[in-house]
Amino acid sequence: MAARDYDKDGVPYRTNIASADIPLPAVTDYGQVDREIAGTLTPSFGWFGALGVAVLLFLWGAGVWTYQIYWGLGNAGYAPPVMWGVYIITFVFWVGIGHAGTLISAILYLFRAGFRTTIYRCAEAMTVFAVMTAGLFPIIHIGRPWKFFWLIPYPNWRLIWPQFKSPLVWDVFAILTYLTISSTFLYVGLIPDIATLRDRERNPVRKQILAVLSFGWRNSDREWRNFTRAYLFLAAFSTPLVLSVHSVVSFDFAMALAPGWHTTIFPPYFVAGAIFSGIGMVFTIIIPIRRFFHLQHYVTLNVIDAAAKLCLFTSMVVGCAYIMEFWVAWYSGNAVEQDYFWNRVFGQWWWAAWIMLICNCILPLSLFSQKLRRNTIWLFGLSLFINLGMWFERFVIVVPSLSHEYEPWQWTHYAPSWVDISLLVGSFGWFFMWFLLFIKQLPVIAISEVKEIVPPKMLHAHGGHGAHAVPVTAHGAASQGGAH
């Protein structure tokens, strides 16, 4: 490469077109990575506005929950025998999103998927806050939240243990197990970035806090070897754990005898749906972050395109699961099952089923078009439809089965009350409140992993076409091998 192909700092000129060897062409050095990603931590008026909206929604939900505690669960929309309503539907919705984040991050890390680098931190943080949100709904559902600890097996003077046949007890173990591993996975990955923030921090109090959180990280070879081994172990450990834990959530339904529930395809069906809904929520979060924080040269269109392909694939898997449900009902010859599925799509609940099918199966087919896969406005709108469709998928699983069981005299209607809807809206306020606080305290894009894919700065020995480019070390000196 000739001398004129370098700028004054020895950085080679290159256009903003990603390639296999240069995935982030507009990012030229490690200092730029530190400045731009750490710069997202500065609060703005837009961030305060979004946080204010999230807090208001959360406070509204908290106030309505207080109202329900005072007046009782009769204010929820329960209509016997439909005693699982919006609360269980929303629990499964949030726990699905929560399972997806770590699953996406861990599996893509194990398969060395390059597009993971700039979006996985968002997915992992989303996981922790989604599980925190999901954990609220079994407590809301029991009606007496001050006795939630009865769901935990602990020695007590009454010698009473939880009913382990109850799905609520299974959910407690699923949530606690998953919250532990996902929080650990997120925190371990944050340690090098916390150390970077510590070194840049000027406020002595905040600097000391970051020093404690970073465990004295000094960026040594030994630390990096231990870090990569630990992170690989956690990724390998998280993947089967997430699959098993979300399968346990699916057993809440599959172990029952209600029509449409008692089937063996629920575990893979729920896992595929979790990944699909998680990708949708990642798009809902990362596209506005990319736009308002001016991170287009980190979360490139190639990254968006690859994630959209994963979204399309999981949508097709979920669609296949929908078809298999109908095939199993037909092949079984069970008249009750067949009547249930007919009622779900063409009967009483046709509107909910078709919202689910359109949002989860038909609209994502647009991602076969590369032009739409790289259109962030379309992807953001599609992600909202995916979130809507996945909530209605859980609605279609829960309500039609309970409202259309074996005895015709028990068939009934169900409509959520204003209390149900308020707590649903409040859960989104709770989730986004924590996420917005997170992105102003810690980097939403992994600084250390971005640096791994940024080519090191090169010094050029000016001497025409025969000159060699010399890599610069972290201290700014040219390497000895290149000097020769």
C-alpha positions as a printed Julia matrix, in Angstrom:
484×3 Matrix{Float64}:
   0.0     0.0    0.0
   1.44    3.36  -1.0
   2.14    6.19   1.44
  -0.73    8.29   0.09
  -3.17    5.57   1.27
  -2.51    6.53   4.93
  -3.62    9.57   6.88
  -1.35   11.68   9.11
  -1.78    9.27  12.06
  -0.76    6.22  10.07
  -4.33    4.9    9.79
  -5.16    3.44   6.36
  -7.93    5.18   4.47
 -10.97    2.98   3.92
 -14.55    3.59   2.96
 -17.43    2.87   5.33
 -18.17   -0.5    3.71
 -17.95   -3.55   5.95
 -16.12   -6.66   4.84
 -15.08   -9.99   6.38
 -11.75   -8.65   7.64
 -13.0    -5.13   8.52
 -16.5    -5.48  10.1
 -16.49   -1.9   11.49
 -14.82    0.22   8.79
 -15.74    3.57  10.35
 -14.05    2.69  13.64
 -10.33    3.4   13.33
  -8.76    2.98  16.78
  -9.33    1.93  20.37
  -9.52    5.51  21.6
 -12.5     6.15  19.34
 -14.24    3.08  20.78
 -13.71    4.32  24.34
 -14.85    7.87  23.56
 -17.96    7.05  21.59
 -19.34    4.15  23.65
 -18.49    5.76  26.99
 -20.05    8.96  25.61
 -23.46    7.26  25.55
 -23.45    7.36  29.36
 -24.04   11.12  29.43
 -27.75   11.8   30.16
 -29.75   13.8   27.65
 -33.17   15.49  27.67
 -34.57   12.69  25.51
 -33.34   10.09  27.98
 -34.89   11.96  30.91
 -38.16   12.18  28.99
 -38.2     8.45  28.23
 -37.3     7.63  31.83
 -40.09    9.9   33.07
 -42.66    8.1   30.9
 -41.4     4.69  32.09
 -41.53    5.75  35.74
 -45.08    7.12  35.34
 -46.25    3.84  33.77
 -44.6     1.89  36.58
 -46.17    4.09  39.27
 -49.58    3.69  37.63
 -49.18   -0.09  37.66
 -47.98   -0.04  41.28
 -50.96    2.09  42.3
 -53.41   -0.26  40.58
 -51.75   -3.26  42.24
 -52.23   -1.56  45.61
 -55.9    -1.06  44.69
 -56.21   -4.75  43.84
 -54.54   -5.83  47.1
 -57.04   -3.72  49.03
 -60.18   -4.79  47.15
 -59.12   -8.33  46.21
 -58.54  -10.42  43.08
 -62.18  -10.01  42.13
 -61.12   -6.83  40.36
 -59.07   -8.91  37.91
 -60.88  -10.31  34.89
 -61.13  -13.89  36.15
 -64.25  -15.7   34.98
 -64.38  -19.31  36.27
 -63.09  -21.66  34.97
 -60.66  -19.14  33.4
 -58.6   -18.57  36.53
 -55.36  -18.01  34.63
 -55.64  -14.68  32.88
 -53.5   -11.71  31.97
 -51.11  -12.26  34.89
 -49.99  -15.74  33.81
 -50.06  -14.7   30.14
 -47.77  -11.76  30.88
 -45.54  -13.91  33.09
 -44.9   -16.33  30.22
 -44.41  -13.4   27.83
 -41.71  -11.77  29.96
 -39.99  -15.0   30.95
 -39.79  -15.87  27.25
 -38.09  -12.57  26.46
 -35.82  -13.1   29.46
 -34.74  -16.55  28.35
 -34.05  -15.33  24.83
 -31.42  -12.75  25.74
 -28.9   -15.08  27.33
 -29.76  -17.84  24.87
 -29.03  -15.52  21.92
 -25.81  -14.28  23.49
 -24.53  -17.69  24.65
 -25.36  -19.67  21.52
 -24.02  -17.0   19.16
 -20.83  -16.83  21.26
 -20.35  -20.59  21.11
 -20.86  -20.55  17.33
 -18.6   -17.48  16.98
 -21.26  -15.47  15.15
 -19.6   -12.16  14.29
 -22.78  -10.06  14.3
 -23.25  -10.82  18.01
 -20.5    -8.42  19.14
 -22.4    -5.14  19.15
 -25.87   -6.38  20.18
 -25.28   -9.06  22.81
 -24.87   -6.67  25.77
 -28.29   -5.23  25.01
 -29.76   -8.75  24.88
 -28.12   -9.8   28.16
 -29.3    -6.7   30.02
 -32.76   -7.19  28.55
 -32.69  -10.72  29.96
 -32.06   -9.68  33.56
 -34.74   -6.99  33.6
 -37.28   -9.18  31.79
 -36.81  -11.95  34.37
 -37.17   -9.35  37.14
 -40.46   -8.32  35.51
 -41.67  -11.88  35.01
 -41.0   -12.69  38.66
 -43.59  -10.13  39.76
 -46.56  -11.84  38.13
 -46.73  -15.11  40.08
 -46.65  -12.9   43.2
 -49.44  -10.71  41.82
 -51.4   -13.81  40.8
 -51.47  -15.38  44.28
 -53.5   -12.45  45.61
 -51.66  -12.22  48.93
 -48.2   -11.0   47.9
 -47.01  -10.65  51.5
 -47.08  -14.46  51.72
 -44.99  -15.07  48.59
 -42.31  -16.83  50.65
 -44.73  -19.73  51.15
 -43.75  -20.79  47.63
 -40.16  -21.39  48.81
 -39.32  -24.63  50.65
 -37.81  -23.58  53.94
 -37.85  -25.1   57.46
 -40.74  -23.7   59.47
 -42.55  -24.43  62.72
 -45.72  -25.48  60.9
 -43.85  -28.31  59.12
 -45.64  -27.36  55.92
 -43.91  -27.59  52.54
 -45.02  -26.09  49.22
 -47.15  -28.18  46.92
 -44.55  -29.35  44.42
 -47.27  -30.39  42.0
 -48.18  -26.72  41.63
 -46.81  -24.91  38.54
 -46.35  -21.79  40.68
 -43.65  -23.61  42.65
 -41.97  -24.72  39.43
 -41.99  -21.11  38.26
 -40.26  -19.97  41.45
 -37.37  -22.37  40.88
 -37.22  -21.51  37.18
 -37.06  -17.76  37.84
 -34.52  -17.94  40.68
 -32.25  -20.31  38.75
 -32.35  -18.28  35.6
 -32.0   -14.91  37.3
 -28.86  -16.17  39.04
 -27.11  -17.46  35.92
 -28.16  -14.59  33.64
 -27.02  -11.96  36.15
 -23.68  -13.74  36.55
 -23.24  -14.02  32.78
 -23.98  -10.31  32.32
 -21.73   -9.18  35.17
 -18.71  -11.27  34.17
 -18.87   -9.85  30.65
 -19.04   -6.32  32.07
 -15.84   -6.53  34.15
 -13.36   -5.33  31.45
 -15.71   -2.51  30.45
 -16.18   -1.41  34.06
 -12.38   -1.22  34.32
 -12.31    0.99  31.21
 -14.87    3.32  32.78
 -12.85    3.3   36.01
  -9.73    4.47  34.2
 -11.66    7.29  32.48
 -13.59    8.42  35.57
 -12.59   11.67  37.31
 -15.12   11.67  40.13
 -13.25   10.01  43.05
 -16.36    8.45  44.61
 -17.61    6.96  41.36
 -14.06    5.89  40.49
 -13.8     3.96  43.76
 -17.16    2.28  43.15
 -16.07    1.23  39.66
 -12.75   -0.01  41.06
 -14.59   -2.3   43.47
 -16.97   -3.55  40.75
 -14.09   -4.26  38.36
 -12.31   -6.44  40.95
  -9.05   -4.59  40.34
  -8.9    -5.55  36.66
  -5.52   -4.56  35.19
  -5.86   -5.87  31.61
  -3.04   -8.4   32.02
  -2.58  -11.51  29.89
  -3.3   -13.74  32.88
  -6.58  -11.92  33.6
  -7.68  -12.22  29.98
  -6.92  -15.95  29.9
  -8.97  -16.53  33.05
 -11.73  -14.23  31.77
 -12.12  -15.99  28.43
 -12.19  -19.41  30.11
 -14.82  -18.28  32.61
 -16.92  -16.63  29.93
 -16.75  -19.71  27.71
 -17.77  -21.9   30.66
 -20.73  -19.65  31.49
 -21.85  -19.6   27.84
 -21.64  -23.4   27.63
 -23.42  -23.73  30.99
 -26.13  -21.2   30.19
 -27.25  -22.77  26.93
 -28.56  -26.13  28.24
 -29.75  -24.43  31.43
 -31.92  -21.99  29.49
 -33.33  -24.81  27.36
 -34.21  -26.84  30.44
 -35.58  -23.94  32.49
 -37.88  -22.72  29.72
 -38.99  -26.3   29.17
 -40.04  -26.29  32.84
 -42.13  -23.18  32.15
 -43.82  -25.02  29.28
 -44.65  -27.87  31.69
 -46.98  -25.44  33.46
 -49.31  -26.25  30.58
 -48.12  -29.54  29.1
 -48.59  -31.44  32.39
 -52.27  -30.45  32.56
 -55.11  -32.29  30.84
 -56.83  -29.23  29.35
 -57.46  -29.36  25.59
 -54.57  -27.89  23.61
 -52.15  -28.17  26.53
 -51.46  -31.86  27.01
 -48.89  -32.26  24.25
 -45.2   -33.13  24.02
 -44.24  -30.39  21.55
 -44.56  -27.62  24.12
 -40.89  -27.56  25.33
 -39.29  -26.97  21.86
 -42.28  -24.83  20.89
 -41.74  -22.55  23.89
 -37.97  -22.35  23.37
 -38.36  -21.36  19.71
 -41.01  -18.79  20.67
 -38.71  -17.37  23.35
 -35.86  -16.83  20.88
 -38.28  -15.27  18.39
 -39.8   -12.88  20.94
 -36.32  -12.05  22.26
 -35.06  -11.06  18.81
 -38.15   -8.88  18.42
 -37.46   -7.11  21.71
 -33.77   -6.69  20.81
 -34.85   -4.85  17.65
 -37.3    -2.75  19.69
 -34.44   -1.66  21.96
 -31.31   -1.55  19.81
 -32.73    0.34  16.81
 -33.68    3.47  18.83
 -30.37    3.24  20.73
 -28.51    3.0   17.43
 -30.36    6.04  16.1
 -30.35    8.4   19.1
 -26.83    7.59  20.31
 -25.4     7.76  16.77
 -24.01    4.23  16.88
 -24.76    3.33  13.26
 -21.09    2.56  12.61
 -21.1    -0.02  15.43
 -24.51   -1.61  14.94
 -24.07   -1.69  11.17
 -26.64   -2.71   8.6
 -24.74   -5.99   8.2
 -25.39   -6.71  11.9
 -29.06   -5.76  11.54
 -29.33   -7.92   8.41
 -27.85  -10.99  10.13
 -30.11  -10.58  13.19
 -33.12  -10.22  10.87
 -32.23  -13.56   9.24
 -32.24  -15.17  12.69
 -35.63  -13.56  13.33
 -36.96  -14.97  10.06
 -35.66  -18.46  10.85
 -37.21  -18.56  14.33
 -40.48  -17.21  12.92
 -40.6   -20.15  10.52
 -39.85  -22.59  13.37
 -42.69  -21.09  15.41
 -44.98  -21.3   12.38
 -44.04  -24.97  11.99
 -44.99  -25.52  15.65
 -48.4   -23.93  15.01
 -48.99  -26.29  12.1
 -47.87  -29.28  14.17
 -50.43  -28.41  16.85
 -53.24  -28.69  14.32
 -51.77  -31.85  12.8
 -51.51  -33.54  16.21
 -55.15  -32.65  16.97
 -56.3   -34.04  13.62
 -54.17  -37.19  13.76
 -55.18  -37.97  17.35
 -58.8   -38.42  16.36
 -59.77  -36.76  19.65
 -63.01  -34.89  19.01
 -62.48  -32.54  21.97
 -59.02  -31.52  20.72
 -60.3   -31.02  17.18
 -63.24  -28.93  18.37
 -60.89  -26.84  20.53
 -58.55  -25.96  17.66
 -61.45  -25.19  15.34
 -62.92  -22.9   17.98
 -59.53  -21.23  18.46
 -59.09  -20.22  14.83
 -62.62  -19.96  13.44
 -64.8   -19.74  16.54
 -64.95  -17.65  19.69
 -61.26  -16.67  19.75
 -60.62  -16.24  16.03
 -59.55  -12.6   16.42
 -56.77  -13.41  18.92
 -55.55  -16.4   16.9
 -55.34  -14.39  13.68
 -53.48  -11.54  15.4
 -51.0   -14.18  16.52
 -50.68  -15.78  13.08
 -50.38  -12.5   11.17
 -47.83  -10.97  13.53
 -45.71  -14.09  14.08
 -45.9   -15.93  10.77
 -47.08  -13.7    7.92
 -45.44  -10.31   8.54
 -41.96  -11.78   9.27
 -41.97  -13.35   5.79
 -41.15   -9.85   4.56
 -37.63  -10.5    5.85
 -36.96  -12.66   2.8
 -36.39   -9.27   1.15
 -32.86   -7.98   1.78
 -34.1    -4.44   1.26
 -36.54   -4.78   4.19
 -34.0    -6.62   6.34
 -31.76   -3.56   6.07
 -34.58   -1.03   6.58
 -34.44   -0.08  10.27
 -37.81    1.69  10.22
 -39.53   -1.44   8.91
 -37.65   -3.66  11.37
 -38.64   -1.46  14.31
 -42.3    -1.55  13.27
 -42.1    -5.3   12.69
 -40.57   -5.79  16.14
 -43.59   -4.1   17.72
 -45.9    -6.45  15.82
 -43.77   -9.42  16.95
 -44.07   -8.32  20.59
 -47.83   -7.97  20.13
 -48.1   -11.33  18.37
 -46.07  -13.17  21.01
 -48.24  -11.77  23.81
 -51.32  -12.95  21.94
 -49.68  -16.35  21.4
 -49.63  -16.77  25.17
 -53.22  -15.44  25.32
 -54.28  -18.05  22.75
 -52.53  -20.81  24.7
 -54.08  -19.9   28.07
 -57.58  -18.52  27.59
 -59.21  -20.67  24.86
 -58.13  -23.9   26.6
 -59.63  -22.9   29.95
 -62.77  -21.34  28.48
 -63.54  -24.32  26.2
 -62.8   -27.48  28.21
 -64.61  -30.81  28.2
 -67.99  -29.84  29.67
 -70.08  -27.55  27.43
 -71.88  -26.05  30.43
 -68.5   -24.69  31.59
 -67.75  -22.87  28.34
 -67.48  -19.18  29.03
 -66.1   -15.87  27.86
 -63.11  -13.95  29.2
 -62.3   -10.25  29.0
 -59.43   -8.55  30.85
 -60.44   -5.85  33.3
 -58.92   -2.39  33.53
 -56.84   -3.68  36.45
 -55.33   -6.41  34.25
 -54.48   -3.95  31.48
 -53.02   -1.45  33.93
 -50.68   -4.04  35.44
 -49.65   -5.15  31.94
 -48.79   -1.57  31.0
 -47.07   -1.05  34.35
 -44.84   -4.06  33.67
 -43.49   -2.34  30.55
 -42.83    0.77  32.62
 -40.94   -1.33  35.21
 -38.86   -3.05  32.5
 -37.91    0.09  30.58
 -37.22    2.04  33.77
 -34.49   -0.43  34.73
 -33.14   -0.67  31.19
 -32.93    3.11  30.77
 -31.1     3.39  34.09
 -28.71    0.64  33.01
 -27.68    2.27  29.73
 -26.62    5.46  31.55
 -24.52    3.62  34.11
 -22.83    0.9   32.05
 -22.02    0.54  28.34
 -24.81   -0.92  26.22
 -22.21   -2.08  23.67
 -19.26   -4.19  24.84
 -16.18   -1.97  24.61
 -13.67   -4.8   25.06
 -15.21   -7.06  22.41
 -15.54   -4.24  19.87
 -11.82   -3.59  20.25
 -11.14   -7.2   19.31
 -12.56   -6.63  15.82
 -11.02   -3.18  15.26
  -7.71   -3.41  13.34
  -4.79   -1.99  15.37
  -3.39    1.38  14.35
  -0.54    1.02  11.84
   2.55    3.19  11.45
   3.82    3.44   7.9
   7.5     3.64   7.11
   7.43    6.09   4.19
   9.47    4.6    1.4
   7.18    4.0   -1.53
   5.63    0.74  -2.57
   8.23   -1.41  -0.83
   7.59    0.06   2.63
   6.0    -2.01   5.39
   3.08   -1.13   7.68
   4.12   -1.52  11.31
   1.48   -2.31  13.98
   1.42   -0.08  17.04
   1.24   -1.63  20.5
  -1.06   -0.48  23.25
   1.69    1.88  24.49
   2.07    3.5   21.09
   5.46    2.0   20.16
   6.06    0.12  16.96
   6.5    -3.63  17.35
  10.04   -4.91  16.95
   9.08   -7.53  14.4
   7.63   -4.88  12.12
  10.62   -2.57  12.56
  12.91   -5.08  10.9
